[in-house]
Amino acid sequence: MAIAPAALAPADEVLRLPPVAVEPARVRFPSVMFQDGEGSLDESSQNGDSQDGASRQSAPTQDQGDTSRTESEHEIPFYFGYDDGLFVRPIDENETPYSLNLQGRLMLRHSAFSRDTDTWTDNAGVTREIRPLNAFEVERMRLILDGTMLHPDVRYYIHFDADTDDNHTVELYDASIAYDVHERLTLEAGKAKMPGSRQFLLSSFSTRLADRPMATDFFRPDRTVGAWAIGELGERVHYHVMAGNGYVADNLTFDQINSSIALAGTMYWDPVGDFGETIVDFDISPGPLWRLGHSFSYASQSGLDAMGDPLEESRFVRLTGGTRLTDTGALAPGVTVDAFDIYLYALDVSMKYRGWSANAEYYARWLQAIEGDGPLPHSNLYASGYFVEGGFFILPQRLGINARYSHVSGLFGEANEYAAGVNWYPTDSERFIVTFDVTMLDGSPLDNDSSNIFVGMDGTLFRTQVEAVF
């Protein structure tokens, strides 16, 4: 049926941990039937619900008066338990192909930023304040429902997210229907992440430090609505290709996107065995494990809204100095960019062995066919970046330390991220992690409220985080 854990749900949100043992069991409930007002048993009572076809009538109680009650044992075709979350599963999936898995995730964080500079100025000459930060937040509160329906090879996945730094709202993060065409091919449609970066596809609850690297969030695509295929070429080569509404089209309406389809694809190879879905070596691998991969994304951005401004879809791109590409004056005084094509290529490598682990990803971005409402000095722009991170467990499955370096560079500037932190697993489980990290930034081009790294930041960011999966 399913080809691999990554095909069961959007790759970023798959977090399959060692299950709590449960034993399937048939469950019997008493079926209770009452007489109708005319003194006769209802139809279900007359037909009988017990396993042997005979119903057993109980004596009327004092409160019921003349109303009698019939009880029978009814066998339901499901069993219940806990395995990375609560579940309801069929005893015979061919006879009753319906199941439900329910998982919750909670991430609480305190962030404090000590700034080295008070302001930053964009390409248009606009000066903005760099604000200090000292606040608690619910960074991620997730509810995930997934399972099978209609047929054992047809699955659904629904994922809700809420946080307190995004207007305290609840959003539909992912929603999809999947069909396992073959043990090595699954077709899906719905809303999910564009597969344009290995680090981005990693679950936000499985990152090495409190959140993803600066370079990843600067270059990566985002969620969109579309269709995709996930499969395997042989035993150790995996692929994921997708066509969707946009490079960054999360929560956008039809009037905020153009009619061009964005494309993305990724492939990885595990040369010596299954690498797994986490980058830290929590399981203390007895032998070295490797993953080598690459990803590609493309989208064409053009069009104006009813006010004559560039569509919201195209506002995601920032220059390496932090200025939005579509802001008036970003490339030339008084000129607004209203069309461009974006290409992203990423190359990644990961390893882990006996509690040690390391991973890296390189990004190359091309902005081509840049057009605006006036003359522009550039029609093509290139930017690149990368991150390297690693760590090891001081105490196996209990205490780990990690470090990271991230870099972004291009025509309009460059920025660096230096970070280090510790992960404490109080219950010796990946389900419950306490993280503390320190990040030094020198002029961030990124503006991201998930990582609490905002444009222009020059200083030190401290994050303390508690996360639980249940």
C-alpha positions as CSV (number, residue, x, y, z in Angstrom):
1,M,0.0,0.0,0.0
2,A,1.8,3.1,1.2
3,I,5.3,3.5,-0.4
4,A,7.1,5.2,2.5
5,P,6.4,7.2,5.7
6,A,7.0,10.4,3.7
7,A,4.1,9.6,1.4
8,L,1.6,9.2,4.2
9,A,1.4,13.0,4.7
10,P,3.1,16.2,3.6
11,A,6.7,15.5,4.2
12,D,7.3,18.3,6.7
13,E,4.7,17.0,9.1
14,V,5.5,13.3,9.2
15,L,6.8,12.6,12.7
16,R,6.6,8.9,13.2
17,L,7.9,8.0,16.7
18,P,8.1,4.6,18.4
19,P,4.5,3.6,19.2
20,V,2.9,2.8,22.4
21,A,2.0,-0.9,22.3
22,V,-1.7,-1.6,21.7
23,E,-3.5,-4.8,21.0
24,P,-6.3,-4.8,18.5
25,A,-9.5,-6.1,20.1
26,R,-13.1,-6.5,19.1
27,V,-15.3,-4.2,21.1
28,R,-18.9,-5.1,22.1
29,F,-21.4,-2.4,23.2
30,P,-24.9,-3.0,24.5
31,S,-27.6,-1.9,22.1
32,V,-30.6,-0.5,24.0
33,M,-34.0,-0.4,22.3
34,F,-37.3,1.0,23.8
35,Q,-40.9,0.4,23.1
36,D,-42.8,3.0,21.1
37,G,-45.8,4.8,22.4
38,E,-48.1,2.0,21.2
39,G,-46.4,-0.6,23.4
40,S,-44.6,-2.4,20.6
41,L,-40.8,-2.7,20.2
42,D,-39.1,-0.6,17.5
43,E,-37.9,-2.1,14.2
44,S,-34.3,-2.6,15.4
45,S,-35.4,-4.4,18.4
46,Q,-37.7,-6.7,16.4
47,N,-34.9,-7.6,14.0
48,G,-32.5,-8.2,16.9
49,D,-28.9,-6.8,17.1
50,S,-27.2,-9.6,19.1
51,Q,-24.5,-11.8,17.5
52,D,-26.8,-14.9,17.6
53,G,-29.8,-12.9,16.3
54,A,-31.8,-13.1,19.6
55,S,-32.5,-10.0,21.6
56,R,-32.8,-10.0,25.4
57,Q,-35.6,-7.9,26.9
58,S,-35.0,-6.4,30.3
59,A,-37.6,-5.8,32.9
60,P,-39.2,-2.3,33.0
61,T,-37.8,0.0,35.7
62,Q,-39.8,2.1,38.0
63,D,-38.9,5.3,36.2
64,Q,-39.9,3.8,32.8
65,G,-43.3,2.8,33.7
66,D,-44.7,0.6,31.0
67,T,-41.7,1.2,28.7
68,S,-39.6,-1.9,28.5
69,R,-35.9,-2.1,27.3
70,T,-34.1,-4.6,25.1
71,E,-30.4,-5.0,25.2
72,S,-28.1,-6.9,22.8
73,E,-24.5,-7.1,22.2
74,H,-23.3,-5.3,19.0
75,E,-19.8,-5.9,17.6
76,I,-18.3,-2.9,15.9
77,P,-15.6,-3.3,13.3
78,F,-13.0,-1.0,14.8
79,Y,-10.5,-0.9,17.6
80,F,-9.0,2.1,19.4
81,G,-5.6,3.0,20.9
82,Y,-2.6,5.2,20.8
83,D,0.3,5.2,18.3
84,D,1.8,8.7,17.8
85,G,-1.7,9.9,18.6
86,L,-5.1,8.6,19.2
87,F,-6.5,6.3,16.5
88,V,-9.6,4.4,15.4
89,R,-8.7,1.6,13.0
90,P,-10.7,-1.2,11.3
91,I,-10.3,-4.8,12.3
92,D,-10.6,-5.7,8.6
93,E,-9.5,-2.8,6.4
94,N,-10.8,-4.5,3.3
95,E,-14.3,-4.9,4.8
96,T,-14.3,-1.5,6.5
97,P,-11.7,0.8,4.9
98,Y,-12.0,3.7,7.2
99,S,-9.6,4.9,9.9
100,L,-8.7,8.0,11.8
101,N,-5.5,9.1,13.5
102,L,-5.6,12.2,15.7
103,Q,-2.3,14.0,16.7
104,G,-1.7,17.2,18.6
105,R,1.5,19.3,18.6
106,L,2.3,22.3,20.8
107,M,5.3,24.6,20.6
108,L,5.8,27.3,23.3
109,R,8.6,29.9,23.0
110,H,10.2,32.9,24.6
111,S,12.3,35.1,22.4
112,A,14.5,38.0,23.3
113,F,16.5,40.1,20.9
114,S,19.3,42.5,21.8
115,R,20.0,44.8,18.9
116,D,23.3,46.2,17.9
117,T,21.8,48.9,15.6
118,D,18.5,50.7,15.8
119,T,17.5,51.1,12.2
120,W,18.0,49.7,8.7
121,T,17.5,51.5,5.3
122,D,16.1,49.7,2.3
123,N,17.0,50.3,-1.4
124,A,14.4,53.0,-1.8
125,G,15.9,55.0,1.0
126,V,13.2,54.3,3.5
127,T,14.6,53.9,7.1
128,R,12.8,51.5,9.5
129,E,13.3,50.8,13.1
130,I,14.8,47.5,14.3
131,R,12.7,46.7,17.3
132,P,14.0,44.9,20.4
133,L,12.1,41.7,21.3
134,N,11.2,40.2,24.7
135,A,8.0,38.1,24.6
136,F,6.3,34.8,25.1
137,E,4.3,33.1,22.4
138,V,2.5,30.0,21.3
139,E,4.6,29.5,18.1
140,R,2.8,26.5,16.8
141,M,-0.4,24.7,17.9
142,R,-1.2,21.9,15.5
143,L,-4.1,19.4,15.1
144,I,-3.6,16.7,12.5
145,L,-6.2,14.2,11.3
146,D,-5.4,11.5,8.8
147,G,-6.4,8.1,7.8
148,T,-8.0,5.9,5.1
149,M,-11.4,6.2,3.5
150,L,-13.5,4.4,0.8
151,H,-10.6,2.0,0.0
152,P,-7.4,0.9,1.9
153,D,-5.4,2.7,-0.8
154,V,-7.2,6.0,-0.5
155,R,-6.1,8.3,2.3
156,Y,-6.8,11.8,3.6
157,Y,-4.7,14.3,5.5
158,I,-6.0,17.5,7.3
159,H,-3.7,19.8,9.2
160,F,-4.7,22.9,11.2
161,D,-2.3,25.4,12.7
162,A,-2.7,28.3,15.1
163,D,-0.2,30.7,16.8
164,T,-0.3,33.9,18.8
165,D,2.0,36.0,16.5
166,D,-0.3,35.6,13.6
167,N,-3.4,37.4,14.8
168,H,-4.3,34.4,17.1
169,T,-6.1,32.7,14.2
170,V,-6.5,29.1,13.2
171,E,-5.5,28.2,9.6
172,L,-5.9,25.3,7.3
173,Y,-2.2,24.4,6.7
174,D,-2.6,21.2,4.7
175,A,-5.5,19.2,3.2
176,S,-5.1,16.4,0.7
177,I,-6.4,13.2,-0.7
178,A,-3.9,10.5,-1.7
179,Y,-4.2,7.4,-3.8
180,D,-1.6,4.6,-3.7
181,V,-1.4,3.6,-7.3
182,H,1.4,1.2,-6.7
183,E,3.7,0.3,-3.8
184,R,6.2,2.7,-5.3
185,L,3.9,5.5,-6.5
186,T,1.3,7.7,-4.7
187,L,-0.7,10.5,-6.4
188,E,-2.0,13.3,-4.2
189,A,-4.0,16.6,-4.6
190,G,-4.8,19.4,-2.2
191,K,-2.8,21.9,-0.2
192,A,0.8,21.2,0.8
193,K,4.4,22.4,0.8
194,M,6.2,22.9,-2.5
195,P,9.1,20.4,-2.5
196,G,11.8,23.0,-3.2
197,S,14.1,22.5,-0.2
198,R,15.0,19.4,1.9
199,Q,15.2,21.5,5.1
200,F,11.8,23.1,4.4
201,L,10.2,19.7,3.9
202,L,11.5,18.7,7.3
203,S,8.9,19.0,10.1
204,S,9.1,22.2,12.1
205,F,9.1,20.0,15.2
206,S,12.2,18.2,14.0
207,T,14.6,21.0,13.4
208,R,18.1,20.9,15.0
209,L,17.6,24.3,16.8
210,A,14.5,26.2,17.7
211,D,13.6,26.8,14.0
212,R,15.0,26.6,10.4
213,P,18.2,28.3,9.2
214,M,18.0,31.9,8.0
215,A,19.1,30.9,4.5
216,T,16.4,28.2,4.1
217,D,13.6,30.6,5.0
218,F,15.0,33.3,2.7
219,F,15.1,31.1,-0.4
220,R,12.5,28.4,0.0
221,P,9.0,28.3,-1.6
222,D,5.9,27.8,0.6
223,R,2.6,26.0,0.7
224,T,0.2,26.1,-2.3
225,V,-2.7,24.2,-3.7
226,G,-2.0,21.7,-6.4
227,A,-1.3,18.1,-7.3
228,W,1.8,16.0,-6.8
229,A,3.4,12.6,-7.0
230,I,5.6,10.8,-4.5
231,G,7.5,7.6,-5.3
232,E,10.6,5.5,-5.3
233,L,13.0,4.5,-8.0
234,G,14.4,1.3,-6.6
235,E,14.9,0.8,-2.9
236,R,16.8,3.9,-2.0
237,V,16.0,6.7,-4.4
238,H,12.9,8.8,-3.6
239,Y,11.2,11.6,-5.6
240,H,8.5,14.2,-5.0
241,V,7.2,16.4,-7.9
242,M,4.4,19.0,-7.7
243,A,2.5,21.5,-9.8
244,G,0.7,24.2,-7.8
245,N,-0.9,27.7,-7.9
246,G,2.3,29.5,-6.9
247,Y,5.8,29.6,-5.4
248,V,4.3,31.2,-2.3
249,A,0.6,31.1,-2.5
250,D,-0.4,30.1,1.1
251,N,-3.8,31.5,2.1
252,L,-4.1,33.6,-1.1
253,T,-7.3,34.0,-3.1
254,F,-7.8,33.8,-6.9
255,D,-7.6,37.5,-7.2
256,Q,-4.2,37.6,-5.5
257,I,-2.5,35.1,-7.8
258,N,-1.9,34.9,-11.5
259,S,-2.7,32.1,-14.0
260,S,0.8,30.6,-14.2
261,I,1.4,27.2,-12.6
262,A,4.5,26.8,-10.4
263,L,6.6,23.7,-10.5
264,A,8.9,22.0,-8.0
265,G,10.5,18.7,-7.5
266,T,13.0,17.0,-5.2
267,M,14.9,13.7,-5.2
268,Y,17.1,12.1,-2.6
269,W,19.3,9.0,-2.3
270,D,20.0,6.9,0.8
271,P,23.1,5.0,-0.3
272,V,23.5,2.7,2.7
273,G,20.0,2.4,4.1
274,D,17.0,4.3,5.3
275,F,18.1,7.6,6.8
276,G,14.8,8.3,8.5
277,E,12.8,11.4,9.0
278,T,14.9,13.2,11.6
279,I,18.3,14.9,11.2
280,V,19.6,14.4,14.7
281,D,20.8,10.9,15.6
282,F,18.4,10.3,18.4
283,D,18.4,6.5,17.8
284,I,22.2,6.4,18.0
285,S,22.7,4.7,14.6
286,P,25.2,1.8,14.9
287,G,26.5,2.4,11.4
288,P,26.9,5.6,9.3
289,L,23.8,6.8,7.4
290,W,23.8,9.2,4.5
291,R,21.2,11.2,2.5
292,L,22.1,13.0,-0.7
293,G,19.6,15.1,-2.6
294,H,18.7,18.1,-4.7
295,S,15.6,20.2,-5.4
296,F,14.3,22.6,-8.1
297,S,11.5,25.2,-8.2
298,Y,10.2,27.5,-10.9
299,A,7.4,30.1,-11.0
300,S,6.5,33.0,-13.3
301,Q,5.3,36.1,-11.5
302,S,3.3,38.8,-13.2
303,G,0.0,40.8,-13.1
304,L,-1.5,43.7,-11.2
305,D,-4.4,43.9,-8.7
306,A,-7.4,46.1,-8.9
307,M,-5.4,49.0,-7.4
308,G,-2.6,48.6,-10.1
309,D,-0.1,47.2,-7.6
310,P,1.8,43.9,-8.2
311,L,-0.2,40.8,-7.1
312,E,0.2,39.7,-3.5
313,E,1.7,36.4,-4.8
314,S,4.8,38.2,-6.1
315,R,5.6,40.1,-2.9
316,F,7.5,37.2,-1.3
317,V,10.9,37.8,-3.0
318,R,13.4,40.0,-1.2
319,L,16.7,41.2,-2.4
320,T,19.8,40.1,-0.4
321,G,19.7,43.5,1.4
322,G,16.2,42.8,2.7
323,T,14.1,45.1,0.3
324,R,11.1,43.5,-1.4
325,L,11.7,43.2,-5.1
326,T,8.2,44.6,-5.9
327,D,8.5,47.7,-3.5
328,T,8.7,50.9,-5.5
329,G,12.3,52.0,-5.8
330,A,13.7,48.6,-5.0
331,L,15.8,48.6,-8.3
332,A,15.4,52.1,-9.6
333,P,13.9,55.3,-8.1
334,G,10.2,55.5,-8.7
335,V,10.0,52.3,-10.6
336,T,8.0,49.2,-9.5
337,V,8.8,45.7,-10.6
338,D,5.7,43.9,-11.8
339,A,6.9,40.8,-13.5
340,F,9.8,38.3,-13.2
341,D,10.6,34.6,-13.3
342,I,12.1,32.8,-10.4
343,Y,14.3,29.7,-10.5
344,L,15.7,28.0,-7.3
345,Y,18.1,25.0,-7.2
346,A,19.1,23.4,-3.9
347,L,21.7,20.7,-3.2
348,D,21.7,18.9,0.2
349,V,23.6,16.3,2.2
350,S,23.0,14.7,5.6
351,M,24.7,12.2,7.8
352,K,24.4,10.6,11.2
353,Y,26.4,8.0,13.1
354,R,26.5,7.0,16.8
355,G,24.8,10.1,18.1
356,W,26.7,12.5,15.8
357,S,24.9,14.2,12.9
358,A,25.4,16.9,10.3
359,N,23.5,18.4,7.4
360,A,23.9,21.2,4.9
361,E,22.0,22.7,1.9
362,Y,23.2,25.1,-0.8
363,Y,20.8,27.4,-2.6
364,A,21.1,29.2,-6.0
365,R,18.4,31.6,-7.0
366,W,17.9,33.2,-10.4
367,L,15.5,36.1,-11.0
368,Q,15.1,36.5,-14.7
369,A,13.0,38.5,-17.2
370,I,12.5,41.3,-14.6
371,E,10.2,44.0,-15.9
372,G,8.7,47.1,-14.3
373,D,6.6,50.2,-15.0
374,G,9.8,52.1,-16.0
375,P,13.5,51.5,-17.0
376,L,15.4,49.1,-14.8
377,P,19.2,48.7,-14.4
378,H,18.9,44.9,-14.1
379,S,16.8,42.3,-15.9
380,N,18.4,39.3,-14.2
381,L,19.7,38.9,-10.6
382,Y,21.5,36.0,-9.0
383,A,21.7,35.2,-5.3
384,S,23.1,32.3,-3.4
385,G,23.3,31.0,0.2
386,Y,23.8,27.9,2.3
387,F,23.8,26.6,5.8
388,V,25.9,24.0,7.6
389,E,24.8,22.5,10.9
390,G,25.7,19.7,13.2
391,G,25.6,18.3,16.7
392,F,25.9,15.2,19.0
393,F,24.4,13.8,22.1
394,I,26.3,14.3,25.3
395,L,23.9,12.0,27.0
396,P,22.2,9.5,24.5
397,Q,18.6,10.3,24.0
398,R,18.7,12.8,26.8
399,L,20.9,15.9,26.1
400,G,22.3,17.1,22.7
401,I,24.2,20.1,21.6
402,N,24.0,21.7,18.1
403,A,25.6,24.5,16.1
404,R,24.8,26.2,12.8
405,Y,26.2,28.7,10.3
406,S,24.0,30.2,7.6
407,H,24.9,32.7,4.8
408,V,23.1,34.7,2.2
409,S,24.8,36.8,-0.5
410,G,24.0,38.7,-3.7
411,L,24.3,42.0,-5.5
412,F,22.6,44.0,-2.7
413,G,24.4,42.7,0.3
414,E,25.2,39.6,2.4
415,A,24.2,38.4,5.8
416,N,25.4,35.7,8.3
417,E,23.8,33.7,11.0
418,Y,25.8,32.0,13.8
419,A,23.8,29.8,16.2
420,A,24.3,27.2,18.9
421,G,22.0,25.6,21.4
422,V,21.1,22.6,23.5
423,N,18.2,20.1,23.3
424,W,17.0,18.4,26.4
425,Y,14.7,15.4,26.2
426,P,13.2,15.1,29.8
427,T,11.3,11.9,29.1
428,D,14.0,10.2,26.9
429,S,11.6,10.7,24.0
430,E,11.4,12.8,20.8
431,R,7.9,13.6,21.8
432,F,8.9,16.2,24.4
433,I,11.9,18.5,23.9
434,V,13.2,21.6,25.6
435,T,15.4,23.8,23.5
436,F,17.6,26.8,24.2
437,D,19.6,28.5,21.5
438,V,21.5,31.7,20.8
439,T,21.7,33.3,17.3
440,M,24.0,36.1,16.2
441,L,22.8,38.0,13.1
442,D,24.4,40.7,11.1
443,G,21.8,42.3,8.9
444,S,19.1,39.7,8.2
445,P,17.5,39.9,4.7
446,L,14.7,37.6,6.0
447,D,11.4,38.6,7.6
448,N,9.9,35.6,9.2
449,D,7.7,35.5,12.3
450,S,8.0,31.7,12.7
451,S,11.7,31.9,13.4
452,N,11.5,35.4,14.9
453,I,14.2,36.5,12.5
454,F,13.1,39.8,11.0
455,V,14.5,42.0,8.2
456,G,17.4,44.2,9.2
457,M,18.2,42.4,12.4
458,D,21.7,43.0,13.6
459,G,22.3,41.7,17.1
460,T,21.7,38.6,19.2
461,L,18.6,36.5,19.4
462,F,17.8,34.2,22.4
463,R,15.1,31.5,22.1
464,T,13.8,29.2,24.8
465,Q,11.3,26.6,23.5
466,V,9.2,23.7,24.8
467,E,7.6,21.4,22.2
468,A,5.4,18.3,22.6
469,V,3.9,15.9,20.2
470,F,1.0,13.8,21.6
